[in-house]
Amino acid sequence: MRRVLDPIDRVSEIIFGLLMALAITGSLSVASAGGQEVRSMMLAALGCNIAWGLVDGIMYLVGTLTERTRKASLIARLRAAPAAADAHALIAADLPERLRDAADGTLLESLRRHLLALPRASLDARLRRNDYAGALGVFLLVVLSTFPVVIPYALLDDPKVAMRMSNLVSLVTLFAGGWILARHAGGSPWKGGLAMAATGAALSATIIALGG
């Protein structure tokens, strides 16, 4: 069964949700925070990520529909091209710059034949069940990433200790995300994990400084 979301999508959504939650928890003044302030902060973090999870899920569908429509449009233009050379030009224009520079006539012709051989059903731009499952997955990942950040505040009475524990858990989660991405890319998991933890901490501080 084909994965609905690839590792990059999954880790990126988790990190995004984590940073959004940290932006809310980081605004809490632990020196004067009482029970009511902590509860309000937790609800605000959850509400923020529910809203952004919904937005991200909808944009996932928009992006999927846009890309699928673009692909169908390219196939239609290839089929209408009067000559193979015209089709090659259309394909080359659609390739990333580095691939375009390296693509010769043989490769372009191979791509043309492959694209024209695609079944018409695969060119249907309408959203499918897996697309909605992917959007739901995006939403859930953003929302669920709130809990590692806020659970320490629910379990610990001292807001200062809770904030330290929350930040520690967040750094571990960021490190794990970087580890997974680096391993997926074939790089060094340790370097990827450390880089993601450092980048996440810097981004979180910047978001808080800019008002969240």
SEMIKE-762836 format. One record per residue (C-alpha): residue in three letters; residue number from 1; x, y, z. Coordinates in Angstrom, 2 decimals. Layout:
# SEMIKE-762836
@code: ALA, pos: NUM, x: X, y: Y, z: Z
...
END
This chain:
# SEMIKE-762836
@code: MET, pos: 1, x: 0.00, y: 0.00, z: 0.00
@code: ARG, pos: 2, x: 1.33, y: 3.42, z: -0.96
@code: ARG, pos: 3, x: 2.18, y: 5.75, z: 1.90
@code: VAL, pos: 4, x: -0.15, y: 8.72, z: 2.09
@code: LEU, pos: 5, x: 2.54, y: 11.04, z: 3.44
@code: ASP, pos: 6, x: 6.26, y: 10.59, z: 2.86
@code: PRO, pos: 7, x: 8.80, y: 10.94, z: 5.73
@code: ILE, pos: 8, x: 9.61, y: 14.54, z: 4.80
@code: ASP, pos: 9, x: 5.93, y: 15.55, z: 4.97
@code: ARG, pos: 10, x: 5.39, y: 13.79, z: 8.29
@code: VAL, pos: 11, x: 8.47, y: 15.15, z: 10.03
@code: SER, pos: 12, x: 7.94, y: 18.66, z: 8.63
@code: GLU, pos: 13, x: 4.37, y: 18.83, z: 9.95
@code: ILE, pos: 14, x: 5.46, y: 17.58, z: 13.39
@code: ILE, pos: 15, x: 8.23, y: 20.18, z: 13.57
@code: PHE, pos: 16, x: 5.88, y: 22.92, z: 12.39
@code: GLY, pos: 17, x: 3.30, y: 22.05, z: 15.06
@code: LEU, pos: 18, x: 6.00, y: 21.81, z: 17.70
@code: LEU, pos: 19, x: 7.37, y: 25.26, z: 16.90
@code: MET, pos: 20, x: 3.89, y: 26.79, z: 16.93
@code: ALA, pos: 21, x: 3.21, y: 25.28, z: 20.36
@code: LEU, pos: 22, x: 6.59, y: 26.47, z: 21.66
@code: ALA, pos: 23, x: 5.75, y: 29.98, z: 20.50
@code: ILE, pos: 24, x: 2.72, y: 29.93, z: 22.81
@code: THR, pos: 25, x: 4.37, y: 28.26, z: 25.80
@code: GLY, pos: 26, x: 7.42, y: 30.50, z: 25.47
@code: SER, pos: 27, x: 5.27, y: 33.56, z: 26.03
@code: LEU, pos: 28, x: 4.30, y: 32.34, z: 29.52
@code: SER, pos: 29, x: 5.92, y: 34.23, z: 32.38
@code: VAL, pos: 30, x: 6.86, y: 31.42, z: 34.78
@code: ALA, pos: 31, x: 7.73, y: 33.90, z: 37.52
@code: SER, pos: 32, x: 4.12, y: 35.03, z: 37.94
@code: ALA, pos: 33, x: 2.13, y: 32.26, z: 36.29
@code: GLY, pos: 34, x: -0.65, y: 30.65, z: 38.30
@code: GLY, pos: 35, x: -2.88, y: 27.71, z: 37.56
@code: GLN, pos: 36, x: -5.31, y: 29.75, z: 35.50
@code: GLU, pos: 37, x: -2.55, y: 31.26, z: 33.35
@code: VAL, pos: 38, x: -1.05, y: 27.83, z: 32.70
@code: ARG, pos: 39, x: -4.42, y: 26.38, z: 31.69
@code: SER, pos: 40, x: -5.10, y: 29.33, z: 29.40
@code: MET, pos: 41, x: -1.67, y: 28.87, z: 27.80
@code: MET, pos: 42, x: -2.29, y: 25.15, z: 27.23
@code: LEU, pos: 43, x: -5.67, y: 25.81, z: 25.62
@code: ALA, pos: 44, x: -4.17, y: 28.58, z: 23.49
@code: ALA, pos: 45, x: -1.40, y: 26.25, z: 22.25
@code: LEU, pos: 46, x: -3.91, y: 23.52, z: 21.41
@code: GLY, pos: 47, x: -6.30, y: 25.97, z: 19.75
@code: CYS, pos: 48, x: -3.49, y: 27.49, z: 17.70
@code: ASN, pos: 49, x: -2.38, y: 24.11, z: 16.38
@code: ILE, pos: 50, x: -5.93, y: 22.99, z: 15.65
@code: ALA, pos: 51, x: -6.39, y: 26.12, z: 13.54
@code: TRP, pos: 52, x: -3.04, y: 25.74, z: 11.76
@code: GLY, pos: 53, x: -3.56, y: 22.01, z: 11.32
@code: LEU, pos: 54, x: -6.83, y: 22.77, z: 9.55
@code: VAL, pos: 55, x: -5.16, y: 25.37, z: 7.34
@code: ASP, pos: 56, x: -2.27, y: 23.02, z: 6.54
@code: GLY, pos: 57, x: -4.66, y: 20.18, z: 5.71
@code: ILE, pos: 58, x: -6.64, y: 22.35, z: 3.31
@code: MET, pos: 59, x: -3.46, y: 23.66, z: 1.67
@code: TYR, pos: 60, x: -2.29, y: 20.06, z: 1.25
@code: LEU, pos: 61, x: -5.44, y: 19.40, z: -0.79
@code: VAL, pos: 62, x: -4.98, y: 22.63, z: -2.76
@code: GLY, pos: 63, x: -1.36, y: 21.72, z: -3.56
@code: THR, pos: 64, x: -2.31, y: 18.18, z: -4.57
@code: LEU, pos: 65, x: -5.10, y: 19.39, z: -6.85
@code: THR, pos: 66, x: -2.88, y: 22.07, z: -8.39
@code: GLU, pos: 67, x: -0.04, y: 19.65, z: -9.14
@code: ARG, pos: 68, x: -2.38, y: 17.02, z: -10.57
@code: THR, pos: 69, x: -4.10, y: 19.61, z: -12.78
@code: ARG, pos: 70, x: -0.72, y: 20.86, z: -13.99
@code: LYS, pos: 71, x: 0.30, y: 17.31, z: -14.90
@code: ALA, pos: 72, x: -2.95, y: 16.67, z: -16.79
@code: SER, pos: 73, x: -2.54, y: 19.96, z: -18.64
@code: LEU, pos: 74, x: 1.00, y: 19.02, z: -19.69
@code: ILE, pos: 75, x: -0.17, y: 15.64, z: -21.03
@code: ALA, pos: 76, x: -2.97, y: 17.32, z: -23.00
@code: ARG, pos: 77, x: -0.48, y: 19.73, z: -24.58
@code: LEU, pos: 78, x: 1.90, y: 16.87, z: -25.41
@code: ARG, pos: 79, x: -0.87, y: 14.99, z: -27.17
@code: ALA, pos: 80, x: -1.77, y: 18.10, z: -29.13
@code: ALA, pos: 81, x: 1.84, y: 18.90, z: -30.08
@code: PRO, pos: 82, x: 2.25, y: 18.76, z: -33.89
@code: ALA, pos: 83, x: 5.76, y: 17.28, z: -33.74
@code: ALA, pos: 84, x: 8.05, y: 15.45, z: -31.32
@code: ALA, pos: 85, x: 10.34, y: 18.49, z: -31.16
@code: ASP, pos: 86, x: 7.46, y: 20.63, z: -29.89
@code: ALA, pos: 87, x: 6.69, y: 18.02, z: -27.23
@code: HIS, pos: 88, x: 10.37, y: 17.96, z: -26.22
@code: ALA, pos: 89, x: 10.26, y: 21.74, z: -25.71
@code: LEU, pos: 90, x: 7.18, y: 21.43, z: -23.51
@code: ILE, pos: 91, x: 8.80, y: 18.74, z: -21.37
@code: ALA, pos: 92, x: 12.08, y: 20.62, z: -21.07
@code: ALA, pos: 93, x: 10.25, y: 23.77, z: -19.95
@code: ASP, pos: 94, x: 8.58, y: 21.77, z: -17.19
@code: LEU, pos: 95, x: 11.80, y: 20.23, z: -15.83
@code: PRO, pos: 96, x: 13.83, y: 21.73, z: -12.98
@code: GLU, pos: 97, x: 16.69, y: 23.88, z: -14.25
@code: ARG, pos: 98, x: 19.47, y: 21.40, z: -13.47
@code: LEU, pos: 99, x: 17.65, y: 18.54, z: -15.17
@code: ARG, pos: 100, x: 16.74, y: 20.77, z: -18.12
@code: ASP, pos: 101, x: 20.40, y: 21.60, z: -18.74
@code: ALA, pos: 102, x: 21.36, y: 17.90, z: -18.67
@code: ALA, pos: 103, x: 18.42, y: 16.58, z: -20.71
@code: ASP, pos: 104, x: 19.26, y: 15.56, z: -24.25
@code: GLY, pos: 105, x: 16.96, y: 14.50, z: -27.08
@code: THR, pos: 106, x: 17.07, y: 10.84, z: -26.08
@code: LEU, pos: 107, x: 15.95, y: 11.55, z: -22.53
@code: LEU, pos: 108, x: 13.24, y: 13.96, z: -23.65
@code: GLU, pos: 109, x: 11.91, y: 11.44, z: -26.12
@code: SER, pos: 110, x: 11.87, y: 8.75, z: -23.45
@code: LEU, pos: 111, x: 9.94, y: 11.06, z: -21.15
@code: ARG, pos: 112, x: 7.52, y: 11.95, z: -23.95
@code: ARG, pos: 113, x: 6.77, y: 8.29, z: -24.67
@code: HIS, pos: 114, x: 6.35, y: 7.53, z: -20.97
@code: LEU, pos: 115, x: 3.98, y: 10.44, z: -20.38
@code: LEU, pos: 116, x: 1.88, y: 9.69, z: -23.44
@code: ALA, pos: 117, x: 1.58, y: 6.05, z: -22.35
@code: LEU, pos: 118, x: 0.00, y: 6.99, z: -19.01
@code: PRO, pos: 119, x: -3.61, y: 5.76, z: -18.74
@code: ARG, pos: 120, x: -6.26, y: 8.45, z: -18.97
@code: ALA, pos: 121, x: -7.59, y: 7.50, z: -15.54
@code: SER, pos: 122, x: -4.29, y: 8.59, z: -13.96
@code: LEU, pos: 123, x: -4.78, y: 12.08, z: -15.41
@code: ASP, pos: 124, x: -8.03, y: 12.70, z: -13.57
@code: ALA, pos: 125, x: -7.31, y: 15.78, z: -11.47
@code: ARG, pos: 126, x: -10.10, y: 15.15, z: -8.99
@code: LEU, pos: 127, x: -9.18, y: 14.56, z: -5.36
@code: ARG, pos: 128, x: -9.23, y: 10.95, z: -4.20
@code: ARG, pos: 129, x: -9.68, y: 9.13, z: -0.90
@code: ASN, pos: 130, x: -5.94, y: 9.02, z: -0.27
@code: ASP, pos: 131, x: -5.74, y: 12.78, z: -0.73
@code: TYR, pos: 132, x: -8.30, y: 13.37, z: 2.02
@code: ALA, pos: 133, x: -6.47, y: 10.81, z: 4.18
@code: GLY, pos: 134, x: -3.28, y: 12.79, z: 3.63
@code: ALA, pos: 135, x: -5.00, y: 16.05, z: 4.61
@code: LEU, pos: 136, x: -6.34, y: 14.38, z: 7.76
@code: GLY, pos: 137, x: -2.85, y: 13.08, z: 8.50
@code: VAL, pos: 138, x: -1.42, y: 16.58, z: 8.17
@code: PHE, pos: 139, x: -4.07, y: 17.93, z: 10.54
@code: LEU, pos: 140, x: -3.49, y: 15.21, z: 13.13
@code: LEU, pos: 141, x: 0.29, y: 15.54, z: 13.04
@code: VAL, pos: 142, x: 0.14, y: 19.28, z: 13.69
@code: VAL, pos: 143, x: -2.39, y: 18.87, z: 16.51
@code: LEU, pos: 144, x: -0.70, y: 15.88, z: 18.17
@code: SER, pos: 145, x: 2.67, y: 17.65, z: 18.14
@code: THR, pos: 146, x: 1.17, y: 20.06, z: 20.69
@code: PHE, pos: 147, x: 1.05, y: 17.47, z: 23.45
@code: PRO, pos: 148, x: 4.78, y: 16.84, z: 24.02
@code: VAL, pos: 149, x: 5.09, y: 20.58, z: 24.61
@code: VAL, pos: 150, x: 2.12, y: 21.07, z: 26.97
@code: ILE, pos: 151, x: 1.94, y: 17.76, z: 28.88
@code: PRO, pos: 152, x: 4.72, y: 18.76, z: 31.33
@code: TYR, pos: 153, x: 2.58, y: 21.74, z: 32.39
@code: ALA, pos: 154, x: -0.31, y: 19.38, z: 33.12
@code: LEU, pos: 155, x: 1.83, y: 16.97, z: 35.14
@code: LEU, pos: 156, x: 4.09, y: 19.34, z: 37.09
@code: ASP, pos: 157, x: 2.95, y: 21.95, z: 39.58
@code: ASP, pos: 158, x: 5.98, y: 24.24, z: 39.24
@code: PRO, pos: 159, x: 5.68, y: 26.22, z: 35.95
@code: LYS, pos: 160, x: 9.44, y: 26.83, z: 35.88
@code: VAL, pos: 161, x: 10.25, y: 23.12, z: 36.08
@code: ALA, pos: 162, x: 7.47, y: 22.37, z: 33.61
@code: MET, pos: 163, x: 8.91, y: 24.84, z: 31.10
@code: ARG, pos: 164, x: 12.37, y: 23.30, z: 31.37
@code: MET, pos: 165, x: 10.95, y: 19.81, z: 30.91
@code: SER, pos: 166, x: 8.81, y: 21.01, z: 27.98
@code: ASN, pos: 167, x: 11.83, y: 22.58, z: 26.29
@code: LEU, pos: 168, x: 13.88, y: 19.42, z: 26.87
@code: VAL, pos: 169, x: 11.18, y: 17.20, z: 25.36
@code: SER, pos: 170, x: 10.87, y: 19.60, z: 22.41
@code: LEU, pos: 171, x: 14.62, y: 19.52, z: 21.76
@code: VAL, pos: 172, x: 14.60, y: 15.72, z: 21.86
@code: THR, pos: 173, x: 11.68, y: 15.68, z: 19.40
@code: LEU, pos: 174, x: 13.46, y: 18.12, z: 17.10
@code: PHE, pos: 175, x: 16.61, y: 16.01, z: 17.27
@code: ALA, pos: 176, x: 14.60, y: 12.89, z: 16.38
@code: GLY, pos: 177, x: 13.02, y: 14.72, z: 13.44
@code: GLY, pos: 178, x: 16.41, y: 15.80, z: 12.14
@code: TRP, pos: 179, x: 17.74, y: 12.27, z: 12.63
@code: ILE, pos: 180, x: 14.90, y: 10.80, z: 10.55
@code: LEU, pos: 181, x: 15.27, y: 13.37, z: 7.75
@code: ALA, pos: 182, x: 19.04, y: 12.94, z: 7.56
@code: ARG, pos: 183, x: 18.78, y: 9.15, z: 7.46
@code: HIS, pos: 184, x: 16.07, y: 9.42, z: 4.78
@code: ALA, pos: 185, x: 18.39, y: 11.64, z: 2.71
@code: GLY, pos: 186, x: 21.40, y: 9.34, z: 3.22
@code: GLY, pos: 187, x: 23.28, y: 11.85, z: 5.40
@code: SER, pos: 188, x: 24.64, y: 11.67, z: 8.92
@code: PRO, pos: 189, x: 21.75, y: 11.17, z: 11.40
@code: TRP, pos: 190, x: 23.76, y: 12.70, z: 14.26
@code: LYS, pos: 191, x: 24.58, y: 15.84, z: 12.28
@code: GLY, pos: 192, x: 21.01, y: 16.07, z: 11.04
@code: GLY, pos: 193, x: 19.58, y: 15.68, z: 14.54
@code: LEU, pos: 194, x: 21.89, y: 18.26, z: 16.08
@code: ALA, pos: 195, x: 21.33, y: 20.71, z: 13.24
@code: MET, pos: 196, x: 17.55, y: 20.37, z: 13.52
@code: ALA, pos: 197, x: 17.61, y: 20.81, z: 17.30
@code: ALA, pos: 198, x: 19.75, y: 23.94, z: 16.98
@code: THR, pos: 199, x: 17.69, y: 25.33, z: 14.11
@code: GLY, pos: 200, x: 14.43, y: 24.59, z: 15.91
@code: ALA, pos: 201, x: 15.62, y: 26.31, z: 19.08
@code: ALA, pos: 202, x: 16.70, y: 29.37, z: 17.09
@code: LEU, pos: 203, x: 13.42, y: 29.48, z: 15.15
@code: SER, pos: 204, x: 11.40, y: 29.12, z: 18.34
@code: ALA, pos: 205, x: 13.30, y: 32.01, z: 19.97
@code: THR, pos: 206, x: 12.78, y: 34.15, z: 16.85
@code: ILE, pos: 207, x: 9.06, y: 33.40, z: 16.70
@code: ILE, pos: 208, x: 8.65, y: 34.32, z: 20.37
@code: ALA, pos: 209, x: 10.70, y: 37.52, z: 19.93
@code: LEU, pos: 210, x: 8.54, y: 38.55, z: 16.96
@code: GLY, pos: 211, x: 5.34, y: 38.07, z: 18.93
@code: GLY, pos: 212, x: 4.45, y: 34.50, z: 17.92
END
